Amino acid sequence: MLVDGKWTADWQPVQAKDAKGGFVRQTSSFRNWITPDGSAGSTGTGGFAAEAGRYHLYVALICPWASRTLIARKLKKLDDLISVSVVEPALTKEGWQFGTYPGSTEDTVNGARYMHELYTRVDPHITGRATVPVLWDKKTGTIVNNESADIVRMFNSGFASLADESVDLYPEALRHEIDALNERIYPRLNNGVYRAGFATTQDAYEEAFHDVFGMLDELESLLSAKTFLVGERLTESDIRLFVTLVRFDAAYHGQFKCNLRRISDYSNVSHYLRRILSVPGIAETVSIDHIKRGYYSIESLNPNGIIPVGPALEFADLLPSLPAAI
């Protein structure tokens, strides 16, 4: 991680843990918002007005948090307004790196080699992890936000008529239900797989493991009578769940030891996953190659770096044959 603006040691997945040895995720450090008129959002400072061509999104296709933002960008038809750079899937000793691996890009905005260079460009004395996604302001040369939940919501409403206003991922009438569901799914499943995979004690691993499959069991029951999670329409809750489900059998089941069942063993959840993948634009944000190469490049979990050939994925017919052209 970065300490006072200097890269220290080699990249490690676990930077903090609780008293049980459980994985503790870092809090995002940049929380400004793009708004239609540039006024301040719910956190941070103002000055970030919605403008075509002003903003740039840095992502990793392996990362579920970054993929949330790519999906929101696609669904809101912001492709032509917000440019994108994609880091290489394999994590290096200095974290995320730009390059030429298929489906990846160079950093055409700032010419950085590693993501951490963008963080120190904004704050030469920053301490913390250099994570994706990052929403960058090309006009002022700074990071707007690096919290995926914020970025999804600002893509939904921050660009007003510049975006597709027929799509609303966070409709006012459903916000209470969306927020409540997000708060249940995030710790138990979205972050639960990481709590299992990066646990440093048996007790922490088993607690996370049971959270993951308890939540999947609940979702299997919930989706027996529902097309989408909330209000029978696609919302941000579906995006947040989807990015975990699509990675589960390819990465979390094996690499993170979440191996009680596969998503393909859940009939209703599997049909739901296919339904989300069939929404125009969403499959373009998925690269199983990047996902496997990324997770299995974590040396502390897979020291020999061997990438599994499988598994056969029930939804593979819905995915692009080549890495996504974002």
Wavefront OBJ file of the C-alpha trace (Angstrom):
o trace
v 0.000 0.000 0.000
v 0.946 3.675 -0.072
v 2.390 5.168 3.105
v 2.974 8.924 3.018
v 2.952 8.754 -0.767
v 5.506 5.931 -1.046
v 4.787 2.396 -2.234
v 5.749 0.032 0.578
v 6.570 -3.682 0.234
v 4.766 -5.970 -2.198
v 1.010 -5.972 -2.791
v -0.939 -8.015 -0.250
v -4.700 -8.660 -0.231
v -5.122 -8.184 3.534
v -4.090 -4.831 4.994
v -6.291 -4.915 8.103
v -8.102 -7.573 10.136
v -10.386 -7.707 13.145
v -9.883 -9.454 16.485
v -11.088 -12.761 15.005
v -8.626 -12.596 12.105
v -11.333 -11.495 9.681
v -10.710 -9.382 6.591
v -11.481 -5.654 7.028
v -12.034 -3.642 3.852
v -10.501 -0.186 3.460
v -12.819 2.819 3.428
v -12.807 4.785 0.178
v -10.895 8.050 0.485
v -12.319 10.260 -2.308
v -16.038 11.005 -2.025
v -16.895 13.960 -4.265
v -19.918 13.885 -6.567
v -20.701 14.896 -10.123
v -23.980 16.819 -10.173
v -25.905 18.476 -13.022
v -24.906 21.997 -11.886
v -21.641 21.241 -10.073
v -23.030 21.773 -6.587
v -21.742 19.558 -3.781
v -23.229 16.097 -3.394
v -23.985 14.207 -0.200
v -20.268 14.039 0.642
v -17.135 15.900 -0.436
v -16.942 19.262 -2.159
v -18.571 20.837 -5.188
v -17.141 21.926 -8.519
v -17.767 18.749 -10.515
v -20.447 19.629 -13.042
v -21.823 17.114 -15.520
v -20.069 17.665 -18.846
v -19.540 15.438 -21.859
v -15.933 14.312 -22.238
v -14.737 15.719 -18.919
v -14.575 12.505 -16.885
v -12.609 9.269 -17.179
v -13.233 5.958 -15.444
v -10.428 3.610 -14.377
v -11.521 -0.002 -13.874
v -10.416 -3.620 -13.631
v -12.613 -6.238 -15.297
v -11.748 -8.693 -12.522
v -13.116 -6.333 -9.865
v -16.819 -6.557 -8.956
v -16.857 -3.033 -7.510
v -15.407 -1.557 -10.704
v -17.788 -3.634 -12.807
v -20.757 -2.070 -11.009
v -19.733 1.281 -12.452
v -19.190 -0.097 -15.965
v -22.705 -1.542 -15.944
v -24.264 1.714 -14.753
v -22.330 3.581 -17.455
v -23.671 1.186 -20.105
v -27.280 1.215 -18.912
v -27.381 5.011 -18.656
v -25.801 5.295 -22.133
v -22.841 7.323 -20.894
v -20.330 5.479 -23.103
v -19.647 8.487 -25.314
v -19.493 10.934 -22.396
v -17.164 9.058 -20.036
v -14.010 7.407 -21.377
v -12.516 4.294 -19.765
v -9.129 2.709 -19.038
v -8.887 -0.963 -18.060
v -5.943 -2.256 -16.021
v -4.391 -5.650 -16.672
v -6.040 -8.535 -14.804
v -2.984 -9.916 -12.985
v -2.063 -8.100 -9.783
v 1.597 -7.126 -9.674
v 3.840 -6.402 -6.712
v 2.811 -2.770 -7.142
v -0.876 -3.529 -7.509
v -2.933 -2.673 -10.603
v -0.903 -2.073 -13.746
v -1.797 -0.668 -17.165
v -0.682 -2.618 -20.214
v -1.513 -4.461 -23.382
v -3.056 -7.733 -22.187
v -6.150 -8.414 -24.358
v -9.061 -6.407 -23.007
v -6.732 -4.038 -21.113
v -5.509 -0.574 -22.076
v -2.719 1.857 -21.475
v -3.490 4.955 -19.423
v -4.128 7.415 -22.253
v -5.161 10.230 -19.898
v -2.292 10.446 -17.410
v 0.324 8.069 -18.815
v 0.579 6.172 -15.535
v 2.092 2.697 -15.361
v 0.435 1.756 -12.049
v -2.816 2.864 -10.436
v -0.991 4.046 -7.336
v 0.669 6.783 -9.417
v -2.735 8.434 -9.890
v -3.327 8.523 -6.155
v 0.012 10.180 -5.417
v -0.515 12.623 -8.274
v -3.576 13.892 -6.406
v -2.066 13.629 -2.903
v 1.731 13.234 -2.689
v 1.434 12.193 0.975
v -1.502 9.805 0.729
v -1.619 6.689 2.907
v -3.891 3.846 1.812
v -4.591 1.388 -0.959
v -4.743 2.304 -4.642
v -8.063 0.736 -5.562
v -10.393 0.691 -8.556
v -12.757 2.070 -9.658
v -11.495 5.627 -9.893
v -13.545 8.395 -11.473
v -11.102 11.031 -12.743
v -11.735 14.666 -13.672
v -9.645 15.497 -16.739
v -10.439 19.206 -16.397
v -8.922 19.698 -12.932
v -6.617 16.660 -12.900
v -7.963 15.026 -9.764
v -9.918 12.044 -8.449
v -13.613 12.749 -8.078
v -14.537 9.528 -6.326
v -13.232 5.997 -5.732
v -16.304 4.484 -4.067
v -18.251 2.312 -6.481
v -21.598 2.736 -4.711
v -21.308 6.525 -5.073
v -20.237 6.306 -8.713
v -23.201 4.100 -9.628
v -25.583 6.622 -8.095
v -23.962 9.647 -9.714
v -24.060 7.901 -13.099
v -27.745 7.272 -12.434
v -28.705 10.863 -11.614
v -25.677 13.162 -11.790
v -25.726 13.663 -15.567
v -29.424 14.510 -15.884
v -30.454 14.817 -19.548
v -26.957 13.935 -20.788
v -27.751 10.354 -19.750
v -30.683 8.079 -20.626
v -33.379 9.376 -18.277
v -35.703 6.472 -19.153
v -33.476 4.259 -16.984
v -33.642 4.850 -13.228
v -31.560 2.475 -11.132
v -32.554 4.110 -7.839
v -36.206 5.176 -8.153
v -37.433 7.274 -5.251
v -40.402 5.044 -4.449
v -38.136 1.999 -4.039
v -35.156 3.565 -2.258
v -35.983 2.315 1.211
v -36.374 -1.260 -0.058
v -33.214 -1.003 -2.198
v -31.148 0.339 0.699
v -32.412 -2.359 3.072
v -31.620 -5.142 0.608
v -28.174 -3.720 -0.176
v -27.381 -3.623 3.540
v -28.222 -7.326 3.860
v -26.480 -8.578 0.724
v -23.259 -6.556 0.975
v -21.745 -7.887 4.233
v -22.961 -11.449 3.817
v -22.353 -12.055 0.101
v -20.662 -9.207 -1.827
v -18.019 -8.765 0.864
v -18.690 -12.166 2.417
v -16.766 -13.986 -0.303
v -13.760 -11.752 0.415
v -14.132 -12.310 4.152
v -13.961 -16.044 3.441
v -11.130 -15.875 0.918
v -8.916 -13.515 2.924
v -9.689 -14.853 6.408
v -6.595 -15.477 8.529
v -8.237 -17.795 11.072
v -10.521 -20.825 10.789
v -13.241 -19.151 12.879
v -13.286 -16.042 10.661
v -13.421 -18.180 7.516
v -16.288 -20.352 8.767
v -18.309 -17.358 9.910
v -17.974 -15.770 6.464
v -18.623 -19.091 4.705
v -21.945 -19.551 6.498
v -22.919 -15.946 5.774
v -22.286 -16.460 2.055
v -24.386 -19.590 1.712
v -27.056 -18.400 4.099
v -27.530 -15.364 1.861
v -27.544 -17.458 -1.305
v -30.196 -19.722 0.221
v -32.315 -16.652 1.010
v -31.903 -15.355 -2.529
v -32.908 -18.719 -3.983
v -36.169 -18.459 -2.068
v -36.687 -14.765 -2.848
v -36.130 -15.253 -6.585
v -38.605 -18.113 -6.826
v -41.361 -15.555 -7.419
v -39.475 -12.475 -8.644
v -37.947 -11.370 -11.944
v -35.712 -8.757 -10.287
v -34.905 -8.075 -6.657
v -36.999 -4.943 -6.092
v -40.197 -3.710 -7.697
v -40.065 -6.056 -10.688
v -37.607 -3.759 -12.453
v -33.830 -3.647 -12.783
v -32.302 -1.515 -10.016
v -28.875 -0.936 -8.516
v -29.531 -3.887 -6.162
v -29.522 -6.203 -9.181
v -26.227 -4.727 -10.385
v -24.650 -5.160 -6.942
v -25.774 -8.788 -6.720
v -24.964 -9.674 -10.325
v -21.273 -8.753 -10.155
v -20.770 -11.251 -7.330
v -22.846 -14.020 -8.892
v -21.089 -13.869 -12.267
v -17.682 -14.352 -10.570
v -18.736 -17.000 -8.113
v -18.241 -20.306 -9.923
v -15.163 -19.090 -11.825
v -13.309 -17.602 -8.844
v -14.912 -17.553 -5.408
v -15.910 -21.229 -5.365
v -12.311 -22.378 -5.811
v -9.894 -19.574 -4.948
v -11.895 -18.230 -1.980
v -12.970 -21.655 -0.654
v -16.682 -20.870 -1.010
v -17.283 -24.426 -2.135
v -20.442 -25.696 -0.458
v -22.408 -25.158 -3.651
v -21.984 -23.414 -7.020
v -24.351 -20.802 -8.405
v -25.275 -23.394 -11.022
v -26.640 -25.517 -8.162
v -29.238 -22.837 -7.372
v -32.012 -23.049 -9.962
v -33.685 -19.691 -9.322
v -30.443 -17.779 -8.829
v -29.029 -19.308 -12.029
v -32.063 -18.259 -14.059
v -31.835 -14.788 -12.545
v -28.149 -14.558 -13.500
v -28.979 -15.419 -17.099
v -31.795 -12.863 -17.052
v -29.437 -10.069 -15.968
v -26.798 -11.124 -18.506
v -29.442 -10.866 -21.226
v -30.031 -7.156 -20.524
v -28.397 -5.297 -23.449
v -24.919 -4.011 -22.582
v -24.311 -5.987 -19.390
v -22.541 -9.006 -20.927
v -20.087 -6.589 -22.588
v -18.730 -5.677 -19.160
v -17.833 -9.279 -18.260
v -14.544 -11.046 -19.017
v -14.218 -14.473 -17.397
v -10.630 -14.577 -18.651
v -9.771 -11.401 -16.717
v -11.693 -12.650 -13.674
v -9.794 -15.950 -13.492
v -6.406 -14.438 -14.317
v -6.951 -11.734 -11.736
v -8.090 -13.766 -8.758
v -5.663 -16.603 -9.380
v -2.781 -14.128 -9.614
v -3.063 -13.447 -5.861
v 0.219 -15.015 -4.822
v -0.626 -15.483 -1.159
v -3.591 -17.670 -2.138
v -2.091 -19.315 -5.236
v 1.734 -19.246 -4.991
v 2.320 -21.256 -8.178
v 0.107 -18.967 -10.249
v -1.715 -21.824 -11.983
v -4.978 -20.679 -13.580
v -7.710 -23.343 -13.748
v -8.938 -24.326 -17.197
v -12.529 -24.700 -15.972
v -15.157 -24.517 -14.848
v -17.752 -24.956 -17.563
v -20.171 -22.086 -16.959
v -23.873 -22.561 -17.591
v -24.188 -18.955 -18.845
v -21.117 -18.973 -21.121
v -23.255 -18.785 -24.258
v -24.339 -15.263 -23.232
v -20.806 -13.896 -22.934
v -18.658 -12.313 -25.676
v -16.055 -14.705 -27.073
v -13.282 -12.112 -26.700
v -12.454 -9.685 -23.866
v -14.939 -6.863 -23.715
v -14.310 -3.768 -25.831
v -15.274 -1.224 -23.219
l 1 2 3 4 5 6 7 8 9 10 11 12 13 14 15 16 17 18 19 20 21 22 23 24 25 26 27 28 29 30 31 32 33 34 35 36 37 38 39 40 41 42 43 44 45 46 47 48 49 50 51 52 53 54 55 56 57 58 59 60 61 62 63 64 65 66 67 68 69 70 71 72 73 74 75 76 77 78 79 80 81 82 83 84 85 86 87 88 89 90 91 92 93 94 95 96 97 98 99 100 101 102 103 104 105 106 107 108 109 110 111 112 113 114 115 116 117 118 119 120 121 122 123 124 125 126 127 128 129 130 131 132 133 134 135 136 137 138 139 140 141 142 143 144 145 146 147 148 149 150 151 152 153 154 155 156 157 158 159 160 161 162 163 164 165 166 167 168 169 170 171 172 173 174 175 176 177 178 179 180 181 182 183 184 185 186 187 188 189 190 191 192 193 194 195 196 197 198 199 200 201 202 203 204 205 206 207 208 209 210 211 212 213 214 215 216 217 218 219 220 221 222 223 224 225 226 227 228 229 230 231 232 233 234 235 236 237 238 239 240 241 242 243 244 245 246 247 248 249 250 251 252 253 254 255 256 257 258 259 260 261 262 263 264 265 266 267 268 269 270 271 272 273 274 275 276 277 278 279 280 281 282 283 284 285 286 287 288 289 290 291 292 293 294 295 296 297 298 299 300 301 302 303 304 305 306 307 308 309 310 311 312 313 314 315 316 317 318 319 320 321 322 323 324 325 326
